[in-house]
Amino acid sequence: MFQFDSIFTKRQVKSNKKEEANPYESALLTHFIHNYTDTHTPNYHQAIDEVFRNYIEYSSEDEFQLTKKQVINELLQLSEEIPFPSPKNPKFTFIDLFAGIGGFRLALQNIGGKCIYSSEWNEAAKVTYQTNFGEIPFGDITLNTTKSFIPEKFDVLCAGFPCQAFSIAGYRKGFTDTRGTLFFDIQKIVENHRPKVVFLENVKNLVSHDKGKTFQVICEILEKKLGYKVFYQVLNTKDHANVPQNRERIFIVAFDPNQVEAYFNFTFPPKIERTKTIHNYLTKGKQAEKYYYKKSHKYYPKLEEAMTNKDTMYQWRRVYVRENKSGVCPTLTANMGAGGHNVPLIRDDFGIRKLTPKECFALQGFPVEQYQLPDLANGKLYMQAGNSVTTPLVERVARQILNVL
């Protein structure tokens, strides 16, 4: 894990430093290090001196500059040790909004993209993100201060944003008002920065949300107000990513035709043959006892009676067991972290158990031998897996975008 605080503790830290005097300092410092040699991030360079002066005790400007240089060099060395460093010679740049645990980032880094800004409000998700990418995301993107750190230019805006109802009352010049929703913040960022591509992901129900009005407004804003060319399609992880999870999500890709002349060549990736089964993602051998149902459990008789197949997954639905007869994992959801009955179940050679958090991350396409799960409560890890995107599917769509760029 990228522990920048340990670098400072080697030196004399200002005794009167207020704890987290600047709520953005952790994000600022890690973003500054990740973009240290880049010219497109002047706002990090402008703000970083305050962070260093807040930490380091110095008696002269020369001493400050020397110590600052030493700290930067050590932080740069630490940044090379993270599991997923940024590519050295990126093909394009992107920002990662509603970043979660970095599903978009991992996918776009895999095809040569460099993330130059990330934002996520959930503190536990930030820990997982930092563990793997060495960067602490900025916080609440609805705040103007948070937005102020976004670099002026970047190629792709990525966002798996939460779905909210839009106000249909009061059209203004033919466009529905999106204020008060998180899409409004995406809209403002697109207006101010004009990326070449807007790349969004959401639940399938976005299409029918609020009787279709929400999705209509999103497309109307992107096309008519912002001037982008919009493509969208519902894709299923099990059909489009060779990952055995039944997970339908809508993907929206919008191009600025003034910057991407060949936008009309974009197509979503076609279906591919699924060659992998759930056994490619399940951990071999006996797992920790806490994942197994004890025979004394009040529901064990029902589970044992219903769960006879080791080649499929099951769900406990409060009063009955449901088998996923297609042989794939049911949709992993955020509420897995809110109760054990929501975590998919399997029968292995040692009994009846829940999937482990590691297995849930694997079924979202994360390379679990490299991707590190921090020391967090299982409930938080389950929630993070359920909230994430399927990284191989995002990568397939991203490759189609890159072909057009």
C-alpha positions in Angstrom: 0.0 0.0 0.0 1.2 3.5 -0.9 1.9 4.8 2.6 3.0 8.4 2.0 2.5 9.4 5.7 5.4 7.1 6.6 7.8 9.3 4.5 6.8 12.4 6.5 7.2 10.7 9.8 10.9 10.2 9.2 11.3 13.9 9.5 10.3 16.6 11.9 6.6 17.3 11.3 5.2 20.7 12.4 4.1 20.3 16.0 1.2 22.6 15.4 -0.1 20.9 12.3 -3.9 20.4 12.6 -5.0 17.0 11.8 -6.3 17.0 8.2 -6.2 20.8 8.1 -6.9 20.5 4.4 -9.4 17.7 3.7 -8.0 17.4 0.2 -4.3 17.1 1.1 -4.1 13.3 0.9 -5.8 13.2 -2.5 -3.7 16.2 -3.7 -0.4 14.5 -2.7 -1.1 11.2 -4.3 -2.4 12.8 -7.5 0.6 15.1 -7.6 3.0 12.1 -7.4 1.1 10.1 -10.1 1.2 13.1 -12.4 4.6 14.6 -11.4 6.2 14.6 -14.8 3.0 15.6 -16.7 2.4 19.1 -17.9 -1.4 18.8 -18.1 -1.9 18.9 -14.3 -0.8 22.4 -13.3 -3.5 22.7 -10.6 -1.8 19.9 -8.6 1.5 21.7 -8.8 0.0 25.0 -7.7 -1.8 23.5 -4.6 0.9 21.0 -3.4 3.2 23.5 -1.8 0.6 24.2 0.9 0.5 20.5 1.7 4.3 20.2 2.0 4.5 23.4 4.1 1.8 22.0 6.4 3.8 18.9 7.1 7.5 19.9 7.1 9.3 21.9 9.7 11.9 24.1 8.1 14.0 27.2 9.1 14.7 28.5 5.6 13.3 28.4 2.1 16.4 26.5 0.9 15.9 23.8 3.6 12.2 23.5 2.7 12.9 23.1 -1.0 15.7 20.5 -0.3 13.4 18.5 2.0 10.5 18.7 -0.4 12.7 17.3 -3.2 13.8 14.4 -1.0 10.2 13.6 0.0 9.1 13.7 -3.6 11.8 11.3 -4.7 10.9 8.8 -2.0 7.2 9.0 -2.8 8.0 8.5 -6.5 9.9 5.3 -5.6 7.0 4.1 -3.4 4.6 4.7 -6.3 6.5 2.1 -8.4 5.6 -0.6 -5.8 1.8 -0.5 -6.2 0.0 -3.4 -7.9 -1.3 -1.4 -10.8 0.9 1.6 -11.8 0.0 3.9 -14.6 1.5 3.1 -18.0 4.7 4.9 -18.8 3.8 6.1 -22.3 0.0 6.4 -22.3 -2.1 6.4 -25.4 -4.8 8.6 -23.9 -5.9 10.2 -20.6 -9.0 9.8 -18.6 -10.7 10.8 -15.3 -12.4 8.3 -13.0 -15.6 9.7 -11.5 -17.7 7.7 -8.9 -14.5 5.6 -9.0 -15.5 2.9 -6.5 -12.7 0.4 -6.3 -11.2 1.2 -9.7 -13.0 -1.1 -12.2 -13.0 1.5 -14.9 -9.4 2.5 -14.1 -8.1 -1.1 -14.3 -9.8 -1.7 -17.6 -8.6 1.5 -19.2 -5.0 1.2 -17.9 -5.0 -2.3 -19.5 -5.3 -0.7 -22.9 -2.8 2.1 -22.3 -4.9 4.8 -20.7 -3.6 7.0 -17.9 -5.9 8.2 -15.1 -5.1 11.8 -14.2 -8.0 12.4 -11.7 -10.2 10.2 -9.6 -13.2 11.0 -7.3 -15.1 8.7 -4.8 -17.0 9.7 -1.7 -17.0 6.3 0.1 -14.1 6.0 2.6 -13.9 2.2 2.5 -13.8 2.2 -1.3 -11.0 4.8 -1.2 -8.9 2.4 0.9 -9.3 -0.3 -1.6 -8.5 2.1 -4.5 -5.4 3.4 -2.8 -4.2 -0.1 -2.0 -4.2 -1.0 -5.6 -3.5 2.2 -7.5 -1.5 4.2 -4.9 -3.9 7.1 -5.3 -6.5 8.5 -2.9 -9.5 9.8 -4.8 -10.9 13.2 -4.2 -14.2 13.2 -2.4 -17.7 14.5 -3.1 -17.8 15.4 -6.8 -20.9 17.6 -6.2 -18.6 20.2 -4.5 -17.1 22.9 -6.6 -13.8 22.6 -4.7 -13.6 18.9 -5.7 -14.3 19.7 -9.3 -11.6 22.5 -9.2 -8.8 19.9 -9.2 -9.9 18.3 -12.4 -7.2 18.9 -15.1 -8.3 21.2 -17.9 -7.8 18.6 -20.7 -8.3 14.9 -20.8 -9.6 12.5 -23.4 -12.2 10.3 -21.7 -14.6 10.9 -18.8 -15.6 7.6 -17.1 -18.4 7.4 -14.6 -20.5 4.6 -13.2 -22.9 7.1 -11.6 -25.8 6.3 -9.3 -29.2 6.6 -10.8 -31.6 9.3 -9.6 -34.9 10.6 -10.8 -34.8 13.9 -12.7 -37.3 16.7 -12.4 -39.6 16.7 -15.4 -41.3 19.9 -14.2 -40.2 23.1 -15.9 -38.4 22.7 -19.2 -35.8 25.3 -19.9 -35.3 26.0 -23.6 -36.4 22.5 -24.4 -34.1 20.7 -21.9 -35.1 19.0 -18.7 -33.5 20.4 -15.5 -31.1 17.8 -14.0 -30.1 19.9 -11.0 -30.0 18.0 -7.7 -28.9 14.8 -9.4 -25.4 13.4 -9.8 -25.8 13.4 -13.6 -25.9 17.2 -13.3 -22.3 17.1 -12.0 -21.2 15.0 -15.0 -23.0 17.5 -17.3 -21.2 20.5 -15.8 -17.8 18.7 -16.1 -18.5 17.9 -19.7 -19.5 21.5 -20.4 -16.4 22.9 -18.8 -13.8 20.4 -20.1 -15.2 19.0 -23.4 -13.6 15.5 -23.3 -13.4 13.6 -26.6 -15.5 10.8 -25.1 -18.0 10.4 -22.3 -18.1 6.7 -21.1 -21.0 5.9 -18.7 -22.3 2.7 -17.1 -25.4 2.1 -15.1 -28.0 -0.5 -14.1 -30.2 -1.9 -16.9 -33.2 -0.3 -15.2 -31.9 3.1 -16.1 -33.7 2.7 -19.4 -37.1 2.3 -17.7 -36.4 4.5 -14.7 -39.1 7.0 -14.0 -41.1 5.7 -17.0 -38.1 6.2 -19.3 -37.9 9.9 -18.5 -34.5 9.7 -16.8 -32.8 8.0 -19.7 -34.5 10.3 -22.2 -33.1 13.3 -20.3 -29.6 11.9 -20.3 -29.6 11.4 -24.0 -31.2 14.7 -24.7 -28.6 16.6 -22.6 -25.7 14.8 -24.1 -26.9 15.2 -27.7 -28.8 18.4 -28.0 -27.4 20.5 -25.2 -23.8 19.3 -25.2 -23.5 18.3 -28.9 -22.2 14.8 -28.4 -23.1 11.8 -30.6 -24.6 9.1 -28.3 -24.4 5.3 -28.6 -25.9 2.9 -26.0 -26.5 -0.7 -25.5 -27.4 -3.2 -22.7 -24.6 -5.7 -22.4 -24.4 -8.9 -20.2 -21.3 -10.0 -18.5 -21.9 -13.6 -19.2 -22.4 -13.0 -22.9 -19.9 -10.2 -23.7 -17.0 -10.8 -21.3 -16.5 -14.5 -20.9 -17.2 -14.2 -17.2 -19.9 -16.5 -15.8 -22.1 -13.8 -14.1 -25.6 -12.9 -15.2 -25.1 -9.1 -15.0 -26.9 -6.8 -17.4 -25.7 -3.2 -17.5 -26.3 -0.3 -19.9 -23.3 1.4 -21.4 -23.5 4.9 -22.8 -20.6 6.1 -25.1 -20.8 9.7 -26.4 -18.3 11.3 -28.8 -17.6 15.0 -29.4 -17.8 15.0 -33.3 -15.6 18.1 -33.4 -12.7 16.1 -31.9 -13.5 12.6 -33.0 -14.3 12.7 -36.7 -14.7 8.9 -37.1 -17.2 8.6 -34.2 -19.7 6.9 -36.6 -17.4 3.9 -36.8 -18.0 3.0 -33.2 -19.8 -0.2 -32.4 -20.3 -2.1 -29.1 -18.4 -5.4 -28.8 -20.3 -8.4 -30.1 -21.2 -11.5 -28.0 -18.4 -13.9 -27.5 -18.4 -17.6 -26.6 -18.3 -18.3 -22.8 -15.5 -20.8 -22.2 -15.2 -20.3 -18.5 -17.3 -21.8 -15.8 -17.8 -20.8 -12.1 -15.1 -23.3 -11.2 -12.5 -21.0 -12.9 -13.4 -18.4 -10.3 -13.9 -20.5 -7.1 -11.0 -20.9 -4.7 -9.8 -24.5 -4.4 -9.8 -26.3 -1.1 -11.6 -25.6 2.1 -12.3 -22.0 3.0 -12.5 -20.4 6.4 -15.1 -21.9 8.7 -17.0 -18.6 8.9 -18.2 -19.0 5.3 -19.8 -22.4 5.9 -23.3 -23.1 7.3 -23.2 -25.2 10.4 -25.6 -28.1 10.6 -27.1 -26.5 13.6 -28.2 -23.5 11.6 -32.0 -23.2 11.5 -32.0 -23.1 7.7 -29.4 -25.9 7.1 -32.0 -28.6 6.4 -33.6 -26.5 3.6 -30.2 -25.7 2.2 -29.0 -29.3 2.2 -32.2 -30.5 0.6 -32.1 -27.9 -2.2 -28.4 -27.6 -2.8 -27.4 -30.8 -4.5 -25.4 -29.6 -7.5 -21.7 -28.6 -7.1 -21.7 -27.0 -10.6 -24.1 -24.2 -10.0 -24.8 -21.4 -7.5 -27.7 -20.8 -5.3 -29.3 -17.9 -3.4 -31.1 -18.0 -0.1 -34.2 -15.9 -0.6 -35.3 -15.5 3.0 -37.8 -18.4 2.9 -36.6 -20.6 0.0 -33.5 -21.6 -2.0 -33.2 -20.5 -5.6 -30.8 -22.4 -8.0 -29.3 -20.5 -10.9 -29.8 -23.3 -13.4 -27.9 -21.6 -16.2 -24.7 -22.5 -14.4 -23.5 -18.9 -13.9 -23.3 -16.6 -10.9 -26.4 -14.5 -10.2 -26.0 -10.8 -10.3 -23.6 -9.6 -7.5 -25.3 -6.7 -5.8 -24.3 -4.0 -3.3 -26.7 -5.3 -0.7 -24.5 -8.4 -0.3 -22.8 -6.3 2.3 -26.1 -5.8 4.1 -27.0 -9.4 4.9 -25.8 -12.9 4.4 -28.9 -14.0 2.6 -27.8 -11.9 -0.4 -24.4 -13.6 -1.0 -24.5 -16.4 -3.5 -24.1 -19.9 -2.1 -22.3 -23.0 -3.4 -21.9 -26.6 -2.3 -18.3 -27.7 -2.3 -16.5 -30.9 -1.0 -16.5 -29.5 2.5 -20.1 -28.3 2.9 -22.5 -25.4 2.0 -20.9 -22.0 2.0 -21.1 -18.4 0.9 -18.8 -17.1 -1.8 -15.8 -15.3 -0.3 -15.2 -11.6 -1.0 -12.2 -12.7 -3.1 -14.4 -14.9 -5.3 -16.9 -12.1 -5.7 -14.1 -9.8 -6.9 -12.9 -12.6 -9.3 -16.4 -12.8 -10.7 -16.2 -9.1 -11.5 -13.1 -9.9 -13.5 -10.5 -8.5 -11.1 -7.2 -10.4 -11.3 -7.3 -11.5 -7.7 -3.7 -12.8 -7.6 -2.6 -9.2 -8.1 -5.6 -7.1 -6.9 -5.2 -6.7 -3.2 -8.2 -6.7 -0.8 -7.4 -4.5 2.2 -8.2 -5.3 5.8 -11.8 -4.3 5.8 -14.9 -5.9 7.2 -16.3 -8.6 4.8 -19.6 -6.6 4.5 -17.7 -3.7 3.0 -15.8 -5.9 0.6 -19.0 -7.6 -0.5 -20.6 -4.2 -1.1 -17.6 -3.0 -3.1 -17.7 -6.1 -5.3 -21.4 -5.7 -5.9 -21.1 -2.0 -6.7 -18.2 -2.5 -9.2 -18.2 -2.9 -12.9 -17.1 -6.1 -14.6 -13.6 -5.0 -15.7 -13.2 -7.3 -18.8 -16.5 -6.0 -20.2 -15.5 -2.4 -19.6 -12.2 -3.2 -21.3 -13.9 -4.6 -24.4 -16.0 -1.5 -24.7 -12.9 0.7 -24.1 -11.0 -1.0 -26.9 -13.8 -0.2 -29.3 -13.6 3.5 -28.2 -9.8 3.4 -28.6 -10.2 2.0 -32.2 -12.2 5.1 -33.0 -9.9 7.5 -31.3 
